[in-house]
Every structure is written in C-alpha cells, then in structure tokens.
Amino acid sequence: METEKVLRLGMESETSKIESQGVDTMEQLKMEEPQCSDIETMEKDAVETGKSMVEYGNKHETEIEDFSSEKGDGGGSHGNVVFSREAPLVIKEDPSMSSCSCGAEKLKSRLAAASDSEPGKNGRKLSRQDRIELGRLFQGAVSSHDWELAESLILLADPQTLNDALCISLDSIWFLSTQQELYGITGLIKKIISDGAYDFTRAALRTSFLASCVSACQSRTMSLADTVTVMAQRLHERLQECNGDEVLKAEAGAKVQKFTEWALKCISFHSRCHGNRDRVGHNSPVEIQLQLSAFKTFLDLAGNHLTGKDFTEAFDAACFPLTLFSSSFDPGWASGISATAIQGLLGMLVEGGADNVNQCFLEASRFGSTELVRILLQIAQRNSLDVDVDLALGFASHYCKIGTMECLVEEGNALSFLGPLMRAAERGCMPVVQWFVKRGCRDMELCLALTAATSSSQVEAAAYLLPHVPRHVLAALSIEILKAAGERSSGSLDGVSFLLRSDFLADPAATYAVADSIATSDDEAIAPQLRAFLREHWSEEAFLEGVREGEVHFRNIVEIMKWGESPICLGDLPGPLRVAVAYLPLYRECVKAGGRLLSQRHRGQLLEASRRLGGGDLDGPGQKGELMAVLEHNLPPFFLDEKSK
C-alpha cells in the first residue's frame, strides 16, 4: 500500500541523521597541555628552584604567561589547536617602561660573549632564564610601542625565541589604534620573519583564538573577571551536553579553560595599557581595518608556509571561543561593530583555504551559538560556499536551541521540518514541537510527527499534535499510523491507547473498527505485541469478554450476599455502599484511563454493570458518558471523581 510505504519511509529516513553526521565535539576540544609552568617570576632564586608564582594581580611582582603546545597530528576541523610554545605573553602590571632599556642593556652585555663564540644565530641557544628575560623585555617594548628597542632585542634571539616573538607581535595587532602603530608592528613582524622565525602555524592559530576572544569580550558589559566565571560555566555546560568518557571531558575542559584564561589575561593586560583596567574598549571601524590590515600583512609574509590545513585549524580556533561566549551576546551582535574584526578574520582564513565552514556551522548550531551561525551564513554566502542549513536545523532543534532555529529558517532558508519535528515529537520536546507547528507544517509532516509521538508514548506531544492533523488524513492513514506506532514502540503501547481513548478518528464506531481490524488481521507486518494488546482490550472479542466478565462478577456478588460467611453481611449495608463494594474498582479504572472512549473490555464490563443497576440498554459505541453516569448515580458521592461532582 502506497500510504504505508510513505509513512514508513518518513519514519525511518530521519531517525539517525544527527548521530551519523554529528560533530565530534570531544575531538574538537582536544588541546595539548601547556608544557611549561603557567606563571614564572624573574627573580633568580625562583628560576633556579623551578618554583612558579600564581598570585595574579600582585602589583609588586611580574609574571610571564608561558603557554605551550605541540602540534597534533589531527587535521581539518578536528585538528588539535596549537597556541604558543613557551611564548612569554603578558606582564602582570604596567611597570615603568624606562626599566626596559636598562634591562635590555644588561641582557645584551651578558649575551655578548656567548654570541661572539657561536657560528651564527641559528646555532645560538639561549638558556631558559635568558629566554624568559628576553621575552619579558620584548613584550614590554611591543606594548610601549618602542619599536627600536624591540628590533634590538630580536638580534639577541635564538630560533625558538624568534618564534615566540612572532607570536607576541602578532597577538598585539588586535589592539592597534593608529596608523603609526600599524607601521611599527608590521615592520617588526617583517624583521622577525627575515631573521628566521618559521612557526607560522602556531602564530596563526594562537592569534585567531585571541582575536575571537577579543571580539567576544567587546560584546559584553561585565568585567573581565566576571567573564572568566561565565566562560567556565558555559564550558562546563557544553561538556555536559557532549557524549564521552567523563575523565576525558574533565581533562579537555581543564585544557580549554587554561587557554581561554590565557587569552583573557592577555586582553586584560593590553586593556590596562590602553587605560581600561577592567573592561575591553570598543574598537572603531578605522581601528578594526588597521587590525585586519596587519593580519593580512602577516598572511602575505607567511605565503606558502601556511597550508590549507593550517587555515582550517585556525578557522576552528577562531570559532571555538564564540560558542563559549554566545549566551552573552546581544541579539544582532553579528551585525554590529564588535563582530567586524572576527568576520574579516574568518573571511581571510576562508580565502586562504579553510574548508571547515560547514563543520563549524553545524557545531555552532548544535550549541545554539546563534550569532556565530549568522556570521558563518554571511561568510558562506559571500564566498559561494554550501552549508547544510537543514542538518543544522536538526542539530539546533535536537538540543532545543529555539533562537538558532529561528535564524536558520528566517536567514538560512532551512525548509526541512520533517526530521527535526519527528525527533522532537519522539522525545516529547514540547517547545520544539510547538515551534514547528506554529511555523507551519505540511499535513503529512504532522501525521508522521503524531506517529512518532505515539510510538514513543509521548502522550503530551501526541495530544498537542492530534488536533492539528486534518481528519481526512487520519481517516486515510489510521491503520498505518497504529501499525507503525506499534512496530516502533519500545515496549509501551500507552501512545496507541491514548489515540484510541481520544477517539482519534472523531467517530467512535470507526475508531473501534480500526482497532478490531488490526486485532483480527493476519498481516505478518503487524507487531505481535500490538495485535495481542488490541485483541485483549479493543476488539469486538474483548467487548464480549467484558460483558461475560460483568455477568460473572454480578453472580459472584449475589452469591456472597446470600451465602457469604463474613461477619459483615453485605445485604445489611445501604444500597450505595453495596454498589461501591461491587463496582467501585471498575469505576476507578475507567476514570483513571480517561479519554472520550472506553476500551472494549471496559465498555463491556460497564455495560453489564449499567444493566444490573437499571440503566437500560446503553450499548452504543460512543456512550461512555451515559454508562459512567449510571454508576455515579448509584455510588456514594464521596467516592466520585472530583470532575464528576
């Protein structure tokens, strides 16, 4: 039968699409643990003993953020995010920069002898202490825009320190504010590369992550200290939504939080240098263009040293923080000035060869990062890229991200409602079911969703959907709906029972006839459990059995009254109490079942009880109310259901 094929195809085609095409979030979260201590002092004894200082905010100490990461083997959108390798990042407070020159001269003198004895820069290897000191001085020079001092320090660097300097210089571009600063930092980057810096991958990934954090923080009205708390909470929530080993999730969460805290400390340091001690200033359009120009210069200098895989991983690194901060964005953030820099950055990464726009798009949809979804839609449109808006709608609806669903339908033109609606109905996710129905669904989509809710015994969802399915559709597919629901049920047939008790065909005789047809059918496609259930409770045979049971029950009551040996003689009780003894259990079963129709078994039992109580012949298929009224008339009022009273 064609209608049956359509129904089954609809039920089966969308059931596992999210699972089979889903984004491996735990893989994306993999980040190498920093290999050096997070914070190191410049005091000699601390360096010698290997101790670290963690009192962030101490005005009398200086810290160097020392995050490192070895690049993983994973590629594409699942590659490990690489940030820095022993790269000094920030000075805890803003000490007087006049000490930089003095410190530089001392360091130059100390390294002079060693430098003269080495064959060249590539053969030079600084000690750990010298590298830390050089990094601290270089960071101070860059932050104070002392380009001459910074270039003189580059001459002292070994290859590893040159790579660190490249990272530090590139990170600072997201805080540029004048044309003079642009000339200074791009000239410095050119100098560092010409002197031998080669780790362009690490620099690109790290600065992409930082740029994303800068844009996200500019959208917030709270302080950076509060931002750390919000970020940690959001990261915890995101990990809880992921499947996987709890230990691995905890490790991934700790690593991600470390790198994000690094970025926020870096932002905090540069904000203080610009006079904003606890907040991130908003960049003007001119400043944003300067920053993007600096990044473009870096990409041009890197040239073929950056591969498509590098651009793909950098794109991942840029998108990830936005999913953490997404709950803090104001509606429309993606169209505002705060998002301009990250839009430009992502655009350049796509032009460079990033091929994971769709993967990040699905990930953003899955976590309800609506503003990032909006940005990626715009990037895909500008670059003529395909993004799977229908699958993204499936992700968003599966996790009840209503705002993201709105964006995907209104701006992404997602049209495939069937799969997401069916899964929502199957899970009983009422907000999503209601949203789809209000948006407008086709008749067959509503019918399939009703079948999904029925098969999983999601009675609330089925009750909501039933009035929205046109009656002629229900009449044409009634047998297939019940058969499919029985076939796909996980053991409970409460959904099937609900449809029948609700008189889903709005015709008691037709509803009973459909149930009896399935119960007596020899079709092997009918689930045995469904056939047995309908035969026992909803068939004509069940009705006759109910009448017979009612007759036997009445005879038993009469015999007890006449010959019972109980000290309590039922015949001496008032009439209403005798009725309660005989029929209160049946009455309560019928009340508990609810619905417009009685099961055939209950109907037969209740009909026989009505006859014995003088209610007349009420054997019509839709006379539940009249049958119940006969019992209620003869029962004591205090036993009646509150609604009946």
LUMNULO-818460 format. One record per residue (C-alpha): residue in one letter; z, x, y. Coordinates in Angstrom, 3 decimals. Last residue first. Example, Ala and Ser with C-alpha at 12.3 -4.5 7.8 and 13.67 -1.06 7.14 Angstrom:
REM LUMNULO-818460
   r         zz         xx         yy
   S      7.140     13.670     -1.060
   A      7.800     12.300     -4.500
END
This chain:
REM LUMNULO-818460
   r         zz         xx         yy
   K     41.241    -19.005     16.007
   S     38.140    -17.884     14.157
   K     37.973    -14.721     16.258
   E     41.578    -13.903     15.394
   D     40.916    -14.237     11.649
   L     42.978    -16.977     10.065
   F     46.146    -16.446      8.057
   F     48.473    -17.759     10.793
   P     46.467    -20.981     10.943
   P     47.378    -21.961      7.350
   L     44.140    -22.355      5.334
   N     42.374    -25.709      4.767
   H     40.232    -25.830      7.937
   E     39.560    -22.115      7.696
   L     38.136    -22.544      4.199
   V     35.769    -25.326      5.284
   A     34.802    -23.386      8.432
   M     33.735    -20.395      6.332
   L     31.245    -22.556      4.485
   E     29.904    -24.062      7.718
   G     29.462    -20.673      9.362
   K     27.747    -19.171      6.328
   Q     25.196    -21.960      6.230
   G     21.974    -19.963      6.399
   P     20.777    -20.129      2.801
   G     21.568    -23.892      2.385
   D     24.055    -24.664     -0.403
   L     26.517    -26.648      1.685
   D     27.215    -29.544     -0.704
   G     30.455    -31.159      0.366
   G     33.480    -29.555      1.902
   G     35.955    -31.288     -0.367
   L     38.080    -28.259     -1.146
   R     36.588    -27.805     -4.608
   R     33.077    -27.931     -3.128
   S     33.940    -25.358     -0.478
   A     35.350    -22.995     -3.116
   E     32.124    -23.292     -5.130
   L     30.057    -22.487     -2.032
   L     32.314    -19.546     -1.181
   Q     31.834    -17.979     -4.616
   G     28.049    -18.477     -4.468
   R     27.818    -17.094     -0.929
   H     29.986    -14.148     -1.837
   R     27.591    -13.249     -4.657
   Q     24.522    -13.890     -2.502
   S     25.833    -11.632      0.236
   L     26.841    -13.671      3.232
   L     24.586    -13.788      6.275
   R     25.208    -13.531     10.017
   G     27.187    -10.314      9.851
   G     30.752     -9.559      8.929
   A     31.845     -7.965      5.634
   K     35.501     -8.042      6.694
   V     35.436    -11.804      7.266
   C     33.852    -12.411      3.849
   E     36.399    -10.203      2.083
   R     39.237    -11.884      3.982
   Y     38.133    -15.367      2.893
   L     37.804    -14.287     -0.733
   P     41.339    -12.827     -0.708
   L     42.698    -16.009      0.988
   Y     41.145    -18.321     -1.639
   A     43.673    -19.348     -4.279
   V     47.001    -18.329     -2.807
   A     45.842    -19.439      0.639
   V     44.734    -22.803     -0.724
   R     48.178    -23.279     -2.300
   L     49.696    -22.322      1.061
   P     47.611    -24.970      2.854
   G     48.702    -27.636      0.321
   P     52.439    -27.066      0.647
   L     54.035    -25.320     -2.331
   D     55.618    -27.293     -5.218
   G     52.477    -27.072     -7.349
   L     52.575    -23.294     -7.118
   C     55.897    -23.243     -9.008
   I     57.792    -20.076     -8.190
   P     59.875    -19.152    -11.220
   S     56.548    -18.188    -12.881
   E     55.882    -19.852    -16.232
   G     52.405    -21.158    -15.372
   W     51.322    -24.221    -17.307
   K     50.070    -26.664    -14.738
   M     49.703    -24.593    -11.564
   I     48.524    -21.570    -13.522
   E     45.958    -23.669    -15.356
   V     44.650    -25.089    -12.100
   I     44.318    -21.601    -10.566
   N     42.467    -20.326    -13.630
   R     40.085    -23.265    -13.529
   F     39.306    -22.525     -9.884
   H     38.605    -18.868    -10.627
   V     36.286    -19.751    -13.456
   E     34.318    -22.101    -11.211
   G     34.103    -19.530     -8.439
   E     32.955    -16.860    -10.905
   R     30.156    -19.198    -12.013
   V     29.093    -19.807     -8.409
   G     29.101    -16.053     -7.750
   E     27.019    -15.444    -10.878
   L     24.506    -17.977     -9.637
   F     24.295    -16.142     -6.308
   A     24.044    -12.725     -8.007
   E     21.109    -13.985    -10.119
   E     19.413    -15.146     -6.938
   S     19.710    -11.533     -5.792
   W     21.875    -10.003     -3.075
   H     25.090     -8.621     -4.625
   E     24.608     -7.264     -8.138
   R     20.813     -7.220     -8.179
   L     20.714     -5.696     -4.713
   F     23.052     -2.864     -5.673
   A     21.326     -2.205     -9.000
   R     17.894     -2.021     -7.344
   L     19.179      0.281     -4.619
   Q     20.838      2.643     -7.104
   P     17.718      2.715     -9.267
   A     15.600      3.834     -6.269
   I     12.427      1.764     -6.135
   A      9.318      3.802     -6.933
   E      9.422      2.600    -10.564
   D      8.380     -0.881     -9.464
   D      9.892     -3.315    -11.995
   S     10.890     -5.745     -9.244
   T     13.844     -8.095     -9.718
   A     16.155     -6.535     -7.154
   I     13.272     -5.752     -4.771
   S     12.096     -9.383     -4.732
   D     15.661    -10.661     -4.511
   A     16.295     -8.669     -1.336
   V     13.045     -9.875      0.219
   A     13.829    -13.496     -0.732
   Y     17.323    -13.350      0.762
   T     15.880    -12.147      4.074
   A     13.123    -14.763      3.984
   A     15.582    -17.615      3.321
   P     17.926    -16.391      6.029
   D     15.165    -16.091      8.672
   A     15.841    -13.689     11.573
   L     14.179    -10.967      9.475
   F     17.160     -8.653      9.985
   D     19.587    -11.306      8.761
   S     22.423     -9.102     10.022
   R     24.011     -9.228      6.564
   L     20.747     -7.891      5.127
   L     20.399     -5.084      7.641
   F     24.074     -4.119      7.306
   S     23.906     -4.018      3.502
   V     20.973     -1.625      3.713
   G     22.948      0.589      6.084
   D     26.050      0.456      3.897
   L     23.991      1.729      0.969
   S     25.936      4.961      0.589
   G     24.830      7.649     -1.830
   S     22.754      9.932      0.373
   S     20.150      7.309      1.200
   R     16.515      8.403      1.257
   E     15.228      6.174     -1.532
   G     17.346      3.217     -0.490
   A     16.169      3.410      3.094
   A     12.559      3.774      1.957
   K     12.828      0.714     -0.301
   L     14.560     -1.359      2.390
   I     11.966     -0.478      5.035
   E      9.082     -0.899      2.581
   I     10.217     -4.427      1.680
   S     10.577     -5.446      5.337
   L      7.317     -3.881      6.527
   A      5.296     -6.944      7.557
   A      8.294     -9.064      8.528
   L      9.908     -6.219     10.463
   V      6.680     -5.599     12.381
   H      6.344     -9.319     13.152
   R      9.892     -9.384     14.484
   P      9.305     -6.629     17.028
   V     11.749     -3.719     16.698
   H     14.008     -3.579     19.761
   P     16.654     -5.972     18.384
   L     17.165     -3.678     15.345
   L     17.550     -0.407     17.266
   Y     21.085     -0.921     18.575
   A     22.455     -2.303     15.290
   A     20.760      0.506     13.379
   A     22.360      3.110     15.649
   E     25.792      1.557     15.189
   V     25.271      1.217     11.430
   Q     24.398      4.825     10.778
   S     24.207      4.290      7.022
   S     21.944      7.340      6.523
   S     19.093      5.238      5.132
   T     19.628      2.534      7.750
   A     19.459      4.971     10.678
   A     16.238      6.465      9.310
   T     14.729      3.008      8.684
   L     15.578      1.951     12.235
   A     13.954      5.134     13.517
   L     10.849      4.332     11.483
   C     10.674      0.849     12.981
   L     11.193      2.149     16.498
   E      8.409      4.681     16.055
   M      6.186      1.973     14.565
   D      6.674     -0.246     17.605
   R      5.878      2.505     20.088
   C      8.645      3.961     22.185
   G      9.616      3.569     25.834
   R     11.864      5.788     27.926
   K     14.711      3.310     27.361
   V     14.318      3.637     23.586
   F     14.276      7.429     23.826
   W     17.424      7.570     25.951
   Q     19.269      5.074     23.752
   V     18.608      7.137     20.635
   V     19.655     10.335     22.442
   P     22.926      8.863     23.717
   M     23.572      7.199     20.310
   C     23.460     10.248     18.077
   G     23.795      8.392     14.759
   R     22.604     11.396     12.797
   E     19.653      9.542     11.261
   A     18.955      7.816     14.550
   A     18.847     11.178     16.335
   R     16.595     12.594     13.653
   M     14.262      9.615     13.912
   L     14.091      9.808     17.707
   P     13.386     13.546     17.662
   G     10.570     13.125     15.123
   L      8.927     10.091     16.731
   F      9.064     10.994     20.416
   S      6.038     13.288     20.554
   L      4.802     12.998     24.132
   A      6.094     16.034     25.981
   N      4.486     16.102     29.426
   G      6.218     19.335     30.438
   E      7.374     18.046     33.811
   E      8.527     14.500     33.037
   V      8.995     14.770     29.287
   L     10.346     18.314     29.084
   C     12.492     17.886     32.200
   E     14.089     14.660     30.980
   M     14.811     16.256     27.604
   T     16.464     19.174     29.380
   G     18.779     16.796     31.195
   I     19.589     14.969     27.950
   K     20.620     18.040     25.983
   C     21.812     16.154     22.873
   Y     21.621     19.101     20.490
   H     18.834     17.625     18.352
   S     17.310     16.154     21.502
   A     16.846     19.552     23.102
   F     15.436     21.127     19.960
   G     13.022     18.277     19.274
   L     11.917     18.278     22.898
   A     11.175     21.977     22.465
   L      9.033     21.087     19.444
   D      7.088     18.695     21.654
   V      6.873     21.149     24.546
   D      5.317     23.837     22.381
   V      4.304     26.386     24.990
   D      0.709     27.488     25.402
   L     -0.071     30.088     28.037
   S     -2.534     29.658     30.906
   N     -0.719     32.286     33.005
   R      0.254     29.957     35.865
   Q      1.052     27.110     33.475
   A      3.165     29.261     31.183
   I      5.064     30.669     34.151
   Q      5.732     27.170     35.520
   L      6.960     25.903     32.166
   L      9.108     29.013     31.864
   I     10.771     28.266     35.195
   R     11.498     24.638     34.262
   V     12.932     25.656     30.903
   L     15.101     28.178     32.744
   E     16.341     25.374     34.975
   T     17.069     23.131     31.998
   S     19.084     25.600     29.962
   G     19.998     22.922     27.409
   F     20.749     25.345     24.609
   R     17.820     24.345     22.392
   S     15.509     24.038     25.360
   A     16.259     27.600     26.461
   E     15.637     28.849     22.938
   L     12.364     26.960     22.696
   F     11.182     28.455     25.989
   C     12.329     31.901     24.895
   Q     10.107     31.626     21.829
   N      7.239     30.150     23.865
   V      7.355     32.990     26.362
   N      7.503     35.574     23.597
   D      4.250     37.478     24.159
   A      5.275     39.923     26.867
   G      2.152     41.946     27.680
   G      2.415     43.426     31.157
   E      1.243     40.208     32.808
   V      4.100     38.434     31.036
   L      6.558     41.023     32.327
   M      5.155     40.615     35.832
   G      5.688     36.852     35.701
   L      9.218     37.270     34.385
   L     10.090     39.493     37.339
   G      8.496     37.162     39.876
   Q     10.344     34.147     38.485
   I     13.548     36.174     38.391
   A     13.150     37.047     42.062
   T     12.261     33.522     43.173
   A     15.185     31.862     41.397
   S     17.651     32.141     44.268
   I     15.040     30.840     46.745
   G     14.913     27.411     45.173
   S     12.502     25.760     42.746
   A     14.384     26.855     39.638
   W     17.646     25.725     41.240
   G     16.382     22.119     41.296
   P     19.581     20.682     39.908
   D     22.463     23.054     40.711
   F     23.003     25.786     38.215
   S     26.444     26.264     36.680
   S     25.608     24.974     33.195
   S     22.702     27.409     33.006
   F     24.862     30.520     33.317
   L     24.730     31.507     29.655
   T     21.095     30.457     29.213
   L     20.191     32.431     32.322
   P     21.798     35.516     30.821
   F     19.267     35.512     27.922
   C     16.041     35.122     29.846
   A     15.884     38.605     31.363
   A     16.752     40.402     28.134
   D     14.164     38.413     26.212
   F     11.487     39.283     28.787
   A     12.531     42.925     28.495
   E     12.074     42.663     24.735
   T      8.548     41.321     25.169
   F      7.674     43.929     27.799
   D      8.830     46.683     25.457
   K      6.853     45.200     22.553
   G      3.749     45.114     24.723
   T      4.233     48.826     25.282
   L      5.732     50.686     28.247
   H      4.660     54.347     28.362
   N      1.178     53.111     29.170
   G      1.978     52.905     32.866
   A      5.561     53.794     33.713
   L      4.594     54.577     37.302
   D      2.841     51.223     37.680
   L      5.813     49.425     36.159
   F      8.175     51.223     38.553
   T      6.006     50.282     41.537
   K      6.047     46.653     40.389
   F      9.835     46.786     40.308
   A      9.923     48.087     43.875
   S      7.529     45.365     45.028
   L      9.725     42.764     43.355
   Q     12.705     44.000     45.335
   L     10.809     44.078     48.633
   Q      9.473     40.580     47.988
   I     13.020     39.376     47.379
   E     14.188     40.902     50.653
   V     11.447     39.106     52.595
   P     12.258     35.778     50.947
   S     15.887     36.183     51.996
   N     18.520     37.191     49.499
   H     21.701     35.205     49.017
   G     24.869     37.290     49.031
   V     26.889     37.645     45.855
   R     30.587     36.984     46.306
   D     33.882     38.816     46.119
   R     33.696     41.781     48.474
   N     30.568     40.906     50.359
   G     30.130     43.803     52.805
   H     26.859     45.156     51.453
   C     28.599     47.971     49.543
   R     31.004     45.357     48.259
   S     28.078     43.364     46.892
   H     26.727     46.507     45.230
   F     30.001     46.991     43.375
   S     30.314     43.340     42.393
   I     26.773     43.280     41.042
   C     27.522     46.325     38.882
   K     30.751     44.717     37.744
   L     28.804     41.553     36.863
   A     26.236     43.539     34.887
   W     28.915     45.369     32.923
   E     30.670     42.064     32.248
   T     27.413     40.812     30.777
   F     27.117     43.883     28.586
   K     30.657     43.534     27.313
   Q     30.289     39.791     26.736
   V     27.181     40.337     24.637
   K     28.998     42.846     22.476
   A     32.062     40.656     21.950
   G     29.937     37.617     21.146
   A     27.879     39.515     18.597
   E     31.045     40.706     16.863
   A     32.544     37.203     16.818
   K     29.302     35.720     15.503
   L     29.151     38.354     12.783
   V     32.713     37.537     11.734
   E     31.989     33.793     11.761
   D     28.969     34.150      9.498
   G     26.076     32.016     10.581
   N     24.971     28.813     12.243
   C     24.961     28.655     16.004
   E     26.555     25.956     18.162
   Q     29.868     27.811     18.107
   L     28.064     30.866     19.459
   R     26.858     28.890     22.471
   E     30.306     27.523     23.199
   H     31.826     31.015     23.112
   L     29.088     32.332     25.399
   R     29.738     29.457     27.813
   Q     33.450     30.248     27.908
   A     32.851     33.961     28.444
   M     30.358     33.270     31.241
   V     32.709     30.862     32.983
   T     35.521     33.418     32.859
   V     33.313     36.218     34.179
   T     32.054     33.880     36.920
   D     35.599     33.252     38.078
   A     35.937     36.927     38.936
   L     32.521     36.855     40.583
   S     33.698     34.143     42.938
   M     32.506     30.562     42.872
   T     29.555     29.086     44.759
   R     26.994     29.996     42.163
   S     23.231     30.213     42.497
   Q     23.338     33.838     43.602
   C     25.135     34.659     40.380
   A     22.169     33.523     38.302
   S     19.684     35.580     40.300
   V     21.848     38.686     39.993
   C     22.420     38.089     36.279
   S     18.673     37.855     35.704
   A     18.082     41.052     37.651
   L     20.712     42.814     35.514
   F     19.052     41.846     32.231
   S     15.664     42.941     33.539
   T     17.205     46.193     34.833
   R     18.518     47.047     31.404
   L     15.333     46.226     29.575
   A     13.083     48.182     31.936
   A     15.346     51.241     32.108
   R     15.769     51.389     28.349
   T     12.046     51.164     27.777
   F     11.171     53.693     30.474
   D     13.084     56.476     28.746
   Y     10.901     59.352     29.999
   A     12.555     61.097     32.907
   G     10.867     64.482     33.341
   D     10.915     65.700     36.941
   S      7.914     63.525     37.844
   I      9.862     60.487     36.677
   I     12.902     61.319     38.803
   K     10.772     62.048     41.866
   K      8.821     58.802     41.539
   I     12.125     56.897     41.243
   L     13.414     58.611     44.369
   G     10.297     57.726     46.334
   T     10.641     54.135     45.177
   I     14.290     54.118     46.291
   G     13.665     55.540     49.765
   Y     10.541     53.567     50.586
   L     12.273     50.329     49.577
   E     15.382     51.233     51.571
   Q     13.206     51.745     54.654
   Q     11.551     48.375     54.093
   T     14.946     46.725     54.236
   S     17.243     44.602     52.020
   L     17.303     46.166     48.573
   F     19.956     44.854     46.167
   W     17.752     44.181     43.168
   I     16.291     47.697     43.555
   S     19.639     49.293     42.674
   D     19.151     48.875     38.928
   L     16.010     51.034     39.066
   S     17.898     53.914     40.621
   I     20.744     53.756     38.105
   C     18.337     53.513     35.161
   L     16.231     56.432     36.376
   A     19.389     58.460     36.944
   D     20.438     57.879     33.350
   N     17.038     59.042     32.165
   L     17.411     62.143     34.321
   T     20.862     62.675     32.838
   Q     19.354     62.840     29.382
   P     16.667     65.270     30.468
   D     19.120     67.640     32.231
   A     19.976     67.030     35.867
   L     20.578     69.645     38.544
   L     17.337     69.052     40.437
   I     18.115     65.351     40.435
   L     21.192     66.105     42.539
   S     19.006     67.384     45.384
   E     16.994     64.189     45.254
   A     20.150     62.075     45.600
   L     21.366     64.152     48.521
   E     18.084     63.659     50.368
   W     18.015     59.970     49.516
   D     21.389     59.224     51.055
   H     21.003     55.444     50.715
   S     24.796     55.009     50.504
   S     24.465     53.342     47.083
   V     21.960     55.968     45.938
   A     24.213     58.849     47.005
   G     27.292     57.305     45.420
   Q     25.499     56.719     42.140
   F     24.222     60.303     42.175
   L     27.719     61.667     42.751
   R     29.158     59.655     39.895
   G     26.291     60.594     37.609
   L     26.703     64.270     38.393
   E     30.413     64.096     37.636
   I     29.816     62.271     34.377
   R     27.098     64.704     33.346
   D     29.263     67.662     34.266
   Q     32.129     66.345     32.149
   R     29.878     65.697     29.191
   S     28.441     69.154     29.388
   L     24.959     69.540     30.735
   K     22.037     70.536     28.566
   R     19.258     72.646     30.036
   G     16.219     73.450     27.889
   N     14.055     70.828     29.506
   K     15.074     72.059     32.936
   G     13.865     75.575     32.247
   P     14.471     78.880     30.450
   E     18.268     78.809     30.984
   S     20.262     81.720     32.465
   D     19.684     80.741     36.084
   S     20.851     77.163     35.457
   A     24.107     78.333     33.913
   A     24.874     80.436     36.954
   A     24.004     77.638     39.401
   L     25.875     74.893     37.580
   R     29.264     75.552     39.160
   S     27.745     76.122     42.574
   K     25.742     72.910     42.405
   L     28.829     70.987     41.306
   K     30.837     72.292     44.229
   E     28.010     71.478     46.631
   A     27.682     67.986     45.211
   G     31.385     67.300     45.572
   C     31.272     68.320     49.201
   S     28.205     66.172     49.828
   C     29.712     63.182     48.091
   S     33.049     63.428     49.942
   S     31.471     62.039     53.092
   M     30.718     58.913     51.121
   S     34.140     57.595     51.836
   P     35.288     55.675     48.859
   D     33.857     52.258     48.017
   E     35.964     51.207     45.088
   K     35.285     51.174     41.360
   I     32.220     53.401     41.425
   V     29.449     51.914     39.427
   L     26.835     52.733     36.855
   P     27.113     56.001     34.995
   A     24.494     55.990     32.244
   E     25.719     56.986     28.795
   R     22.721     55.359     27.194
   S     21.818     52.228     29.005
   F     20.572     48.768     28.169
   V     18.740     48.088     24.955
   V     18.357     44.523     23.712
   N     17.752     44.462     19.982
   G     14.451     42.971     19.003
   H     14.153     39.336     18.033
   S     11.617     38.309     20.637
   G      9.244     40.953     19.540
   G     10.582     43.896     17.660
   G     13.561     44.842     15.602
   D     14.047     48.549     15.023
   G     16.979     48.924     17.308
   K     17.235     51.063     20.447
   E     20.464     52.940     20.707
   S     22.827     51.502     23.272
   S     25.052     52.948     25.904
   F     27.473     51.695     28.505
   D     29.385     54.183     30.611
   E     30.795     52.448     33.668
   I     32.265     55.201     35.796
   E     35.650     54.576     37.267
   T     37.344     55.960     40.331
   E     41.053     55.629     41.005
   H     43.141     54.981     44.120
   K     41.957     51.445     44.841
   N     42.787     50.162     41.375
   G     40.371     47.237     40.894
   Y     39.744     47.599     37.193
   E     42.679     49.231     35.459
   V     40.798     50.350     32.380
   M     41.108     54.158     32.356
   S     39.943     56.138     29.388
   K     41.522     59.003     27.480
   G     39.374     61.750     25.963
   T     42.118     64.376     26.275
   E     39.959     66.781     28.248
   V     38.379     64.120     30.416
   A     41.722     62.645     31.329
   D     43.116     66.084     32.147
   K     40.237     66.839     34.476
   E     40.416     63.673     36.508
   M     37.036     62.005     36.811
   T     38.169     58.858     35.110
   E     36.225     57.117     32.376
   I     35.501     53.474     31.800
   D     33.584     51.832     28.993
   S     34.084     54.610     26.497
   C     30.906     55.855     24.917
   Q     28.752     54.419     22.151
   P     28.230     50.972     23.582
   E     27.767     48.630     20.598
   E     24.157     47.767     19.857
   M     23.087     44.274     20.703
   K     22.284     41.428     18.331
   L     22.298     38.117     20.191
   Q     18.664     37.407     19.415
   E     19.338     37.701     15.690
   M     22.228     35.247     15.967
   T     19.955     32.833     17.772
   D     17.339     32.668     15.081
   V     15.069     30.155     16.775
   G     14.016     27.185     14.709
   Q     10.642     26.656     13.108
   S     11.742     25.637      9.618
   E     15.068     24.119     10.687
   I     13.569     22.262     13.638
   K     10.700     20.944     11.545
   S     12.832     19.745      8.657
   T     12.658     15.947      8.820
   E      9.514     15.461     10.877
   S      6.816     14.635      8.348
   E      9.024     12.873      5.820
   M      9.929      9.549      7.454
   G      6.582      9.080      9.144
   L      4.730      9.846      5.933
   R      6.930      7.387      4.111
   L      6.300      4.572      6.562
   V      2.570      5.191      6.757
   K      2.291      5.269      2.988
   E      4.233      2.005      2.681
   T      2.013      0.335      5.238
   E     -1.076      1.480      3.344
   M      0.000      0.000      0.000
END
